[in-house]
């Protein structure tokens, strides 16, 4: 069974009065230095997500995660520790006109020079996956973003998946797909040669993203889907609730789930896949130490 991907949907959070842009930008490296900025920089350094000469397409859905990611990249670019270029792209999958207006208004206020292109994905996903449109929508969105990034001459596509997306994906695959897969901080596209997908919010917890957006007074888009109402979506929200319950008795359980993907003991697992081939521990059982 294939890996279960995120849907790209956000939880709409209430907002305060919108803060001045200068105050919002300053708070990233001041108020949220430890919880957001330092973790953003750490992920970039640890996984070499941004390198000299990169041209990065920063994908903006209009949700809380991607809006913060765009501002973080702008701040990183201002620091000029390396030479790289940014293209901010937003795909319109078929938003209601008021939703699209909100996206444009937020980007203008936050001084994000976004390029918006249309795809009609909501309508297509509804036709070909009427009962389960979320997974299909996510896959089609990814393809459209890769295509636009390629068109703009970018070698990397940045998505706003965060720490909670990573651990939720790990549990989704264990509980529903019967495999152990996590959401990697970067990977090479198999269908779009020369483009890497990167996830620079990899270490940042969702609650801190929500706090930043709420305090800034920005009203982000939620899923904004025109077709999924009343239909069966993915299991991600159930996993969110499960982790929340587990944390009541095990406060560090989310950290343990994350670390489990870094501490796989190959001597104590039954089987694994490598380069598309299945392997069993029995293949090596009688080998000498």
Secondary structure, DSSP 8 states (H G I E B T S, - for coil): ----------------S---HHHHHHHHHTTTIIIIIHHHHHHHHHHT-S-TT-EEEEE--SSHHHHHHHHHHHHHHHHTSS--EEEEEEEESS--HHHHHHHHHHHHHTT--EEEEE--HHHHHHHH-SS-HHHHHHHHHHHHHHHHHHHTT-SEEE----HHHHHHHHHHIIIIISS-----SEEE-SSSTT-EEE-TTTT--HHHHHHHHHHHT--------SS-TTS---SHHHHHHHHHHHHHH-TTHHHHHHHHTT---GGG-SEEEETTEEEEGGGGTT---
